[in-house]
Amino acid sequence: MRLKLLFFGFTFVFLSSKAQNIDLYVGTYTKRDSKGIYKLNFNTETGVLNNKKLVIHADDPSFLTYAPDRKFMYSVNGSGFVSSYKINEDKSLSLLTRMSSNGKGPCHIAINKEGSKIVVSNYGAGTVSIYPIKENGYLGEASQVFNHNKGEKPARAHSAQFHENDLYVADLGNNAVYHYELDGDKYKLKSDSIVKMEGNPGPRHFVLTKDDQYIYIINEYGGSITSVKKTKKRFEQIDFDSTLDDDYKGQISCADIHLSKDERFLYGSNRGENSIAVFKRNTEDGTIERIQNMSVYGDWPRNFTLDPTGKFLLVANRKSDNISVFKINTETGKLSFLYSIDMPSPVCLLF
């Protein structure tokens, strides 16, 4: 009986440990040592990353997203393409579709919650393309392409997200966040600037709260976050905060932004200062207060992510070829550095 109990206990521990390991896919730039998209195992109890594998050769797969059922993956490729992949049983990827992104320099991709459409932001061309997704994971030809160029200054579409019947697009070149609304089966422009962006802060990425009431925009040129509240008829700015330490005087180039799982904290990455700015969020009125600037222990944090448990934050440091892992204090929101691992030119982390 004792042997059976010991065996059962060993089996339980083994299965429990195995269940803690989840997949992390890494999009990269392939101009140096990287070959494409990589996969690692991440332990949600210990925070350990290991078993790095190249899962498909690809040229500059710089941003990734899953299908809702996680049977397929989609990427932009810096050479001007968008791709879809099947996720195989061994977690490797097989290419399904590769087609034009309808513009130079695609840099961001997002999917709607139904898994029926993707949207691609083309930084170089200032265009935004929407593609239908077929049941087998293949992409159809673009159903809509929006061109934001309207004057001498070139548009720079940098990210876009679907949210219910809305589509939002951050455009650095036009210093605006566009708002499109679904009308039938097509998106129509509702506003080419949800709020007036004073100066030239350069909106790059943004995150929305689950209740659709607040939008937080990180500004690449301004080293700042613009906080916006959605009202019944319009949008209004409610806060504006620096992402930088008060004593920092160097290069400013913000990149990515994410909310904590409980939406009590907000995180933004500073390239140049090479830090993650941590903000405490007032869940009543949506305003934020910066409480920490944590070094990323690397150079040029282009993208970062929180693991599904909300206990860890991982940073892709492009220029220093490493991923840094931090423990999140879920009570205070603050970060503590754990370790980093080598990874060639990481630019997107996808759990």
N, C-alpha and C positions, 0 to 999 in steps of 0.2 A: 504493500500500500504506500509506504514511504517513497519507494522508487517511482511509482506512478505519479505521486504528487510533485516530486522533484522534476520529473519529465514534463508534467503539465505546466509547472512554473517556468521552466526553461522555454517551453514552446510559447507561452504567453509573452514573456519578455522579448523573445525573438520577433514575434509577430508585431508586438507593440512598437519595437524599435524600427521594424521595417515600415510600419504605417506612418512613422514620423518623417520619412524621407519623401520629399516631393521634388518635382522637376523645376529647374530654372534654365530657361533658354536665353542665350545671349546673342544679340545682334551686334555686328562689328563693322568697322571700316577695314577694307582688305588691301590697302595700299602698302602695308608693311608686312608683318608676319602673319596676320590673320588669313584664314582660308574661307570663312563663311560664317554659318550659324553654329554655335556650340551649345551643348547641354551639360549641366552639372546636377548633382544631387544635393539637396539642402535639407538638413535635419532641423525640423521646427522646434525641437526641444533644446538642442545644444548650439544651434547656429552654425554648424560645421558645413562647409561646402567642399565637395570632393568629386572624384570620377569625371573629370572634364573630358568631353568627347566632341569631335567635329561631327555634326549630324547631317550636314549637306554643304557642298561647295557652292558658294554664291558670291557675286560681286557686290560689295558694299551693302549688305542687308542691314540698313541702319536703324530701322524701326519695325517692330513686330507686334502682331495682335493675334489672339485666338478666335476661332469660332466659338459660340456659346457652349457647344457640346464637346469642345476640345478635340474634335476629330481632324480639324484642319487648322492651318496657320497661314497668315498673310504677312507679306513684308513689302516695303519699298526698297528699291535698289538704286543707289546713287547715280548710276549711269542713265537713269530716265525710264525705269520700268517699275511695274508692280507685279508681285508674284503670289501665287497660292500654292500650298503644299499639303499633302496628306501626311498625317502623323501615323507612322507605322507602329506595329505592336512593340518593337524594340525601341521606340521613341525616336528613331531616325526620321528624316523627312524625305519625301519624294515630291519632285516638282510636278505640279498639275498645269498651271497657267503662268505665262509670262507675257505681259503686253505693255504697251506704252502707257506712261503715267500722264500723258498729255501735257508735258511741261518739263523743263530742266530742273534738276536738283530736288527730286522728291525727298522729303525729310520726315514725314509723319504719316501714320495710317491709323484709322480707328474704325470700329464696327458698330452697327446699331444693335440693340439688345435682342432683336428678333433673329439676328444673324443673316439678314437678307441683303444688306448693303455694306459697302466699305466706302470710306472717304479718304482721299489722298491729298496732302498739301504739297505743292511744288514751290519750294523756296525760290529757286532760280528764275522761274517763269512768272511767279505770282498768280498761279492758277490753282483751282481746287476741282478735283474730279471725283464723281460718284459712280460706283460700279455695282451692278447687281450680282448677287452670289447664287449660283445654281445649287441644287440639292447635293450634287456630288463634289462640292467644294470648288468647282471651276468658276472663274470669273467671266461675266459677259462683257461686251464692249461698254465703255462709259455711257451712262444714260444722261448725265449732265456734266458740263465743264464750265465753271465760273472763272472769268478773267477779271482780276481786280485792278489791272493796269488802267489808269484813267488820266494820267498826266505825265509830266517830265520825270517825276520821281518813280522809280520802279516799285511795283508791289512785291511783297516778300511774305507770301502765305507760309506760316510756320507750323500751325497745328489746327486741327478741326475735330469737333466731337458732336455726335448725335446725342440728343437728350429729349426723350419723349418725341413730340412732333417738331422739335426745334433742331437746327444745325447752327453751331457757333464756329467761327473761324477767326483765329488770331493772325493779324497781318502786321509784321514789323514795319514794312515799307510805308504803309498807309497809316501807321500809328493808330490802329483801330481794331476792335473786335466786332466782326460782322455777325448779324443775326438773320438766318433764313428760317422760313416756316413752311411746313409741309402743306401743299395745296393739291389735293387729289393724290397723284403719285409723283409729283414734282415738287422741288423746293423752290420757293420764291423769296427774293430779298425783302426782308422786313425793315432792316436798318443797317446802314453801313458803319455805324458806330454806336454801340449800346450806351456808352458814356463818352464824354469828351476827355481825351487823354492829354492833359496839359504838358507842354514841352514836347519832348520826343523820347518817351521812356522805352518804346519798342516792345509792345506786348508779344510774348513768345508762346508760352503754354498757359493753361488755365485748368481749374478744377471746379466742379459744381457740387454742392451739397445734395444729399439724397432727396431732400424735399423740394428741390428745384428753386429754392428761394435765394441762394447766395452763390456768387461766382467770384473766385479769387484768381487774379491774373498776375503772373510774374513777368516783369519787364526787363528784357535783356540789357538794354542800354542804360536804364535808370537805376538798376540795382534796387528794385522796389517791388512791392505788391500793391495792386489796386483792388480794393474790396468793393464789391457791387451787390446791391440788393435788388431783387426782382419784385416789382409791384404789379398791380393789376393792369396798368396801362403802359408802363415804361420801366426803365432801369435807373437806379440812382447810386452814385458813389457814396459809400458810407465811411471809408477809411483809406489811408494811404500810408504805407510804412516802408522804411528802409530795410533791406535784407542784410546790410553790411554792418560790421562792427564799427562803433563810433570813431575809432582811431585808424581805420583802414583808409589808405590813400592811393592804392594801386589800380590796376586795370579792373573794369567792371564788365561782367558778361554773364548775367543770370541765365539759367537754363530750364530746370524742371521744377514741378510743384505737385505736392500730394497732401491729402488730408489723412489723419489717423482714422482708424476703423470706427471709433466712437465720435469722430468729428470734433473732438475737444482740442486738437492740436493740428498745426499746419507746418509743413516743411518745404523749404525751397533751396535749390542749389546755386552756389556762387562760384562760377569759374573766375579765375583771377585771384580772389581771396581764397579759393579752394576750400570752401566750407559748406556746411549745411546750416541754414538759418532755421531756428526752431521758434515757433510762435504759439502762444496760448490763445485759444479762440473762445470768445464769449458766445456761448450757444444761444443766448437770449437775443442779442442785438447784432451778432455777426462780426463785431469788431475784433481785431487781433492785437497782440502785444508780443514783441520779440523778447525771448527769454534766454537764448543761447545761440552762439555761433561756434559750431564744432568743426575742427579740421577734418578733411576727408582722407587724410593720410595718403595723398596722391595728388595728381595734377589734372585739372580740367574735368570736373564732374558734370558730364553732359546729361546723364540720366541717372535716376535712382528709383528704388521701389521699396515698398513695405511688404513683408511676407504676409501670407493669408491669416496668420494668427495675430498680427499686429504687434508682435514682440521684438521684431528685428527690422532694421533698415539697411539696405545694401546699395552701394554707390559704384557706378561705372566710371572710372577715371581714365579717360581716353588717352591722354598724353603720357601718363606714367604706366600704362599697360597693367592695371590692377583693378580688382574689385575689393572694396573695403566693406567690412561687416560691423554693424553697430547693434548694441542692445538698447532697446527702448524702455525707459522707465514709464510704465503705463499710467502711473499716478501723476507724474510731473511732465511727461512728454519729452524729457531730456534724453540725450544720447550719451552712451559710453562706448568707446572704441574697443573692439574685440581682437580683430586681426585683419590681414588682407592676403589675397592670393593673386598670382600672376594670371593675366588674361590679355591677349593681344588686342589692342584698340577697341575696348568695349564701349558701346554707345547706346545699348538698349537692354534692359533686364526685364524678363517676362516670366512671372510665376503662373 
